[in-house]
């Protein structure tokens, strides 16, 4: 009909869930409406379960609070963090979709240097649906992007690439800094838009940020556990990095790739650096042991599933990092509980367990 516009069907509309952890009303979704409205949302409410979280009209969503988590997982709910954004990984567990995109509620739509709004979700999907190059670095970054290719000297035998398991996006405005860096650079803002996507090489770790992240849940979902953080734990703000280190070791073992770079979102507010320092203190101290541990971690060839890899990694965490602090013994046990809960909830009989109290369609 003349004068009417037909909206294109969004990519992976029926194969992707958007997971959002929150303690507040989700007014930020209004800015994302053009990009998110046709997708299914899984909202994980942190903190007081008696508080009502308002979601703008028109979104298809499930809302889970702590009471739902306890009801669905029973005793295994102990593996899900409380009063920390790490609770988001419960949304990964209850999703029925192949792909997950997760975003924080203080993140808004960014603009590229031309002033156009960035459809972050679309770029993540493009990253996930194209191969990665973990075995040989291409100096033009992602050779599968339009306008790029493999450079001279790149082995032809490696040009088919590897399956992409994770797409790690970046942020404009408030950088994702630790507390000490926040304190010495309180006014620093990230204004650099780098139009690039690259594969993190095999054998290389990176600090994964969970505020703008997508992954193939069917491939790597069981490894995307954000650990025990927040209330009752001696550490916070290392949830996404812990998941990133575990995930990368397993992706390297399984032969999958991880991309980082585009897309950007606009990170709107800086958290309190003094509060962050209290949360991060142990992590800043422990990471000098954590990084060498993950760099040296080797998974046996008998580990052929992500679950087997993760259980083996939990065993190594208990044996080696348990000497650093008893917290890691508790964390290793929680890693095993997470896998048990994942497998129970994603078995053929689990469908009736997933209904939350706060579902809206």
C-alpha positions in Angstrom: 0.0 0.0 0.0 1.3 3.4 -1.0 2.6 5.5 1.9 3.0 2.6 4.4 6.3 1.1 5.4 6.8 -2.6 6.0 9.2 -3.2 8.9 11.9 -5.8 7.9 11.9 -9.0 10.0 14.6 -8.6 12.6 17.5 -11.1 12.4 17.1 -14.2 14.5 13.8 -12.9 15.8 12.7 -16.4 17.0 16.2 -17.6 17.9 17.4 -15.0 20.4 16.6 -13.8 23.9 17.7 -10.5 25.4 18.7 -10.9 29.1 18.6 -7.9 31.4 19.5 -7.8 35.1 18.0 -5.0 37.0 16.9 -3.5 40.3 14.9 -0.6 38.8 12.1 0.2 36.3 13.2 -0.4 32.8 12.5 3.0 31.2 15.8 2.7 29.3 14.0 0.2 27.0 12.1 3.1 25.4 15.3 4.2 23.6 15.9 0.6 22.5 12.3 0.0 21.4 13.0 0.2 17.6 15.7 -2.5 18.0 14.3 -4.7 20.8 10.6 -4.6 20.6 10.2 -7.6 18.3 12.5 -9.8 20.5 11.7 -11.7 23.7 13.2 -10.3 26.9 14.2 -12.2 30.0 14.4 -9.8 32.9 16.2 -11.0 36.1 15.2 -8.8 39.0 17.9 -8.5 41.6 17.4 -7.5 45.3 14.1 -7.2 47.0 11.6 -9.6 45.3 8.6 -7.7 46.7 9.5 -4.6 44.7 7.5 -4.1 41.6 9.6 -3.6 38.4 7.8 -1.7 35.7 8.4 -2.6 32.0 7.3 -0.3 29.2 4.2 -1.5 27.3 4.6 -3.4 24.1 7.5 -5.6 25.1 7.3 -9.4 25.2 9.0 -10.5 28.4 9.5 -12.8 31.3 10.3 -11.4 34.7 12.1 -13.5 37.3 12.8 -12.4 40.9 14.6 -14.1 43.7 11.5 -16.0 44.8 11.2 -17.5 41.2 14.9 -18.5 41.2 14.5 -20.3 44.6 11.3 -21.9 43.4 12.7 -23.1 40.1 16.1 -24.2 41.3 15.4 -25.3 44.8 18.7 -25.9 46.8 20.7 -25.3 43.6 19.6 -21.6 43.7 22.6 -21.1 45.9 24.8 -20.9 42.8 23.0 -17.8 41.6 24.5 -14.5 43.0 22.3 -12.1 45.0 22.6 -8.3 44.9 25.0 -8.5 42.0 24.5 -8.3 38.2 25.9 -11.8 38.1 22.3 -12.9 38.6 21.8 -12.4 34.9 23.2 -15.9 34.2 19.9 -17.3 35.5 18.4 -15.8 32.4 20.8 -17.8 30.3 19.8 -21.0 32.0 16.0 -20.6 31.6 16.2 -19.4 28.0 15.0 -21.7 25.3 16.7 -19.9 22.4 19.9 -20.5 20.5 21.4 -17.1 21.1 21.6 -14.6 24.0 22.2 -10.9 24.0 22.7 -9.3 27.4 22.8 -5.6 28.2 22.8 -3.5 31.4 20.0 -1.1 32.2 22.3 2.0 32.2 23.3 1.4 28.6 21.7 3.4 25.8 21.8 3.6 22.0 25.1 5.0 20.8 25.7 6.9 17.5 28.4 6.3 15.0 30.6 9.2 13.7 28.0 10.0 11.1 25.4 10.5 13.7 23.4 7.4 13.0 22.0 5.3 15.8 23.8 2.0 16.2 21.8 -1.2 16.1 24.0 -3.0 18.5 22.0 -6.2 18.4 22.2 -6.5 14.6 26.0 -6.1 14.7 26.3 -8.8 17.4 24.3 -11.1 15.3 26.5 -10.4 12.3 29.5 -11.2 14.4 28.0 -14.5 15.7 26.9 -15.6 12.2 30.3 -15.1 10.6 33.4 -17.1 11.4 36.3 -16.2 13.6 40.1 -16.4 13.0 41.6 -17.5 16.3 44.5 -19.4 14.8 46.1 -16.7 12.7 45.8 -12.9 13.1 44.5 -11.0 10.0 45.9 -7.5 10.0 42.7 -6.1 8.4 40.9 -7.5 11.5 37.7 -9.3 10.6 38.2 -10.6 7.0 34.5 -11.5 6.8 33.2 -8.0 7.0 32.1 -6.1 3.9 35.1 -4.3 2.3 37.7 -6.6 4.0 39.4 -9.8 3.2 42.4 -12.0 4.1 45.7 -10.2 3.6 48.7 -11.5 1.6 50.4 -14.3 3.5 47.3 -15.6 5.3 47.2 -19.4 5.0 44.5 -20.6 2.6 43.9 -23.6 4.7 42.7 -21.4 7.6 40.4 -19.1 5.6 37.2 -21.0 6.4 37.7 -19.8 10.0 36.2 -21.2 13.2 32.6 -21.0 14.5 32.1 -17.9 16.6 30.8 -18.5 20.1 30.9 -15.1 21.6 30.6 -11.5 20.4 32.0 -8.9 22.9 30.8 -5.3 22.3 32.3 -2.1 23.6 31.1 1.2 25.0 31.3 4.9 24.4 31.2 7.6 27.2 31.9 5.9 30.6 34.8 3.4 30.2 34.7 0.1 32.0 37.4 0.9 34.4 38.3 -0.7 37.8 38.0 1.4 40.9 41.7 2.6 41.1 41.6 3.8 37.5 38.2 5.5 38.1 39.7 7.4 41.1 42.7 8.7 39.2 40.7 9.5 36.0 37.3 10.6 37.2 36.5 12.7 34.2 37.8 10.5 31.5 35.3 9.5 28.8 35.8 7.2 25.8 35.1 9.2 22.7 37.0 6.9 20.3 34.8 5.0 17.8 37.0 2.3 16.2 35.3 0.8 13.3 36.7 -2.7 13.7 36.0 -6.2 14.8 38.8 -8.7 15.6 39.1 -12.2 16.9 40.8 -12.7 20.2 43.7 -15.1 19.4 43.8 -18.7 20.7 45.7 -18.8 24.0 45.0 -15.2 24.8 42.7 -14.1 27.6 40.8 -10.8 27.8 38.7 -8.9 30.4 35.1 -9.7 29.3 32.5 -7.1 30.1 28.9 -8.3 30.5 27.1 -5.0 29.7 27.1 -5.4 25.9 27.6 -9.1 25.1 26.1 -11.8 22.9 26.8 -15.5 22.6 25.7 -18.7 21.0 23.9 -20.3 23.9 23.7 -23.7 22.3 27.5 -23.8 21.9 28.9 -22.1 25.0 26.0 -21.4 27.3 27.0 -23.8 30.1 30.3 -22.0 30.4 28.8 -18.5 30.8 28.4 -18.8 34.6 29.1 -15.4 36.2 30.2 -17.0 39.4 29.4 -16.3 43.1 29.5 -12.5 43.6 27.8 -9.8 45.6 25.9 -10.5 48.8 27.6 -12.9 51.2 30.7 -13.1 49.0 34.2 -11.5 49.4 34.2 -10.2 45.9 32.1 -8.3 43.3 32.5 -6.9 39.8 34.5 -9.9 38.6 31.5 -11.9 37.5 31.7 -11.2 33.8 35.5 -11.5 33.8 35.4 -14.9 35.6 32.9 -16.1 33.0 35.2 -14.7 30.2 38.3 -16.5 31.4 36.5 -19.8 31.8 34.7 -19.4 28.5 37.9 -18.5 26.6 39.8 -21.6 27.9 36.9 -23.8 26.8 36.5 -22.1 23.4 40.2 -22.6 22.8 39.9 -26.3 23.7 36.8 -26.7 21.6 38.1 -24.8 18.5 35.6 -21.9 18.7 36.3 -18.2 18.3 35.6 -15.0 20.3 35.1 -11.6 18.6 35.5 -8.2 20.2 35.0 -4.6 19.0 31.8 -3.4 17.3 29.1 -2.8 18.3 29.3 0.1 20.7 26.6 1.1 23.2 26.5 4.4 25.2 27.3 3.7 28.9 25.4 6.4 30.7 26.6 6.5 34.3 29.7 5.8 36.3 29.3 3.7 39.4 30.8 5.0 42.7 34.6 4.2 42.7 34.7 3.9 46.5 31.9 1.3 46.5 33.6 -0.4 43.6 36.9 -0.5 45.4 35.3 -2.3 48.3 33.8 -4.9 45.9 36.9 -5.3 43.8 39.6 -5.3 46.5 40.0 -9.0 46.7 39.8 -9.4 43.0 42.5 -6.9 42.3 44.7 -8.8 44.8 43.7 -12.3 43.5 43.9 -11.6 39.8 47.7 -11.9 39.9 47.1 -15.6 40.7 44.0 -16.0 38.6 45.4 -14.9 35.2 48.5 -17.3 35.4 46.1 -20.1 36.4 43.9 -19.6 33.4 46.9 -19.1 31.1 48.2 -22.4 32.2 44.9 -24.3 32.3 44.8 -27.3 30.0 41.7 -29.5 29.4 42.2 -33.2 28.6 41.1 -34.4 25.2 38.5 -36.6 26.9 36.5 -33.4 27.6 34.3 -33.2 24.5 31.3 -31.2 25.8 31.2 -27.8 27.4 29.8 -29.4 30.5 32.7 -31.8 30.8 35.1 -29.0 30.2 33.5 -26.9 32.9 33.5 -29.6 35.5 37.2 -30.3 34.8 37.9 -26.6 35.1 36.0 -26.5 38.4 38.2 -29.4 39.6 41.3 -27.4 38.7 40.0 -24.3 40.4 39.4 -26.2 43.6 42.9 -27.9 43.5 45.0 -24.8 42.6 43.1 -21.7 43.5 41.7 -23.2 46.7 45.2 -22.6 48.0 44.9 -18.9 47.3 41.7 -18.5 49.3 38.9 -20.8 50.6 36.5 -18.7 48.5 37.6 -20.6 45.4 36.7 -23.9 47.0 33.2 -22.5 47.4 33.2 -21.1 43.9 34.3 -24.4 42.4 31.5 -26.2 44.2 29.1 -23.6 42.8 30.4 -24.2 39.3 29.5 -27.8 39.6 26.1 -26.9 41.0 25.6 -24.5 38.1 26.2 -27.3 35.6 23.8 -29.7 37.4 21.1 -27.0 37.5 21.7 -26.2 33.8 21.4 -29.8 32.8 18.3 -30.4 34.9 16.5 -27.3 33.6 17.4 -27.9 30.0 16.4 -31.6 29.9 13.3 -32.6 28.0 11.1 -32.7 31.1 12.0 -29.1 32.3 9.4 -27.1 30.4 6.8 -26.8 33.1 9.4 -25.5 35.6 10.2 -22.3 33.8 7.1 -20.2 34.2 7.9 -17.1 36.3 5.5 -15.3 38.5 5.9 -12.1 36.5 5.4 -13.2 32.9 3.8 -10.7 30.5 3.1 -11.3 26.9 
